Amino acid sequence: MKALVYNGPKKADVMEYKAHEKSKGSLKIVIKYCGVCGSDIGIYMGTHPRAKAPLVFGHEFLGIVAENGNILKKGDRVVAYPLISCHHCFACRNGNEHVCNNLKLIGIDTDGGMAETIYAAEDILFKVPESVSDKAAVTIEPLAVLVHALHMINMNVLDTVVISGAGPIGLLCGIMLRHAGAANIFISDIAEKRLALATQLGLIAVNLRNQDLNKVVKTSTNGEGCDIFFECSGAAAPAMEMSEITRVRGKICIVSVHKNPHEVNLRDINFKEQTIVGTRVYTKDEFRQAVNLTIALEKDLEKIVTHIIPLSESNKVFDLIADMDNGSAKVVVDCRK
């Protein structure tokens, strides 16, 4: 089969690759789309601690079932819950398999779905609602990250919220917050085209090149600050500033994975009695909820898919994402071409 394969740091090749082997309980899936995630970028750069070459990229895949299963039927359109838990550690034994001490993922620890076909266990496959477009459905996996984040932070209707980072996760965070009833949603970045897209989504865009996020938010909130701060950038500056921008007894939600330790103003956390909540991926039920949410959020989800690249040219996808001037948000590989 043809696949996009990681062959070492900064080596991503479209090539013929050994087909996935069928195992008990698995079904063959013909891949339509596969989204590119930040973890795929880390793999490509050679910085991911677990990914080993050769490896097929991709855990955000959408495809068509090619054979009948126990529940799913040939022709069903599906997405896959890509987490692989050990089922033995403390977290798994206590109902938190998504933060398994030995957590693995399809596309990182095993070959992924940026390929023509894949075999996947039927019990991790979720049927996509028939009315939902492929373009919206391919965002289900990252959308589930935000379903989990909102559950963890317990947002109230009409809260004022700040999102740091207008990448795919930040934009999806804004979409979810609007759906959940936030009153004012500020989103900050330096990429003008991403901020323009955020404005189209009904968010209040703050360009850090010429605006001070703290001043903008404080002016809007009579000097108090936001109710919740979502850190979706992974950068050092927001880690230091988030407590200043957030009000007394406000909440801070860390959504982005910070690859390196960053300074945090713990004095602010003490004096303002703020709460910091860490989040990681999602539960299987939250993934199911994300599947169902696509019906209500379809039009906005389609907007964040800014580039669709054929599999035959997908070796160029990481250069495309690295170019901040092209306005890319969610980049998707079309595995049929």
MOMO-V244568 format. One line per field, one symbol per residue. ss: DSSP state (@ for helix, = for strand, . for the rest). Layout:
ss=???
This chain:
ss=.=====.....=====.........==========..@@@@@@@@.........==...======...........====..==.....@@@@...@@@....===...=....=.=====@@@===......@@@@..@@@@@@@@@@@@@@......=====...@@@@@@@@@@@@@...======..@@@@@@@@@...====.....@@@@@@@@.....======....@@@@@@@@@@=========...........@@@@@@@..====.....@@@@@@@@@@@@@@@@@@@@@======@@@@@@@@@@@@.@@@...=====...
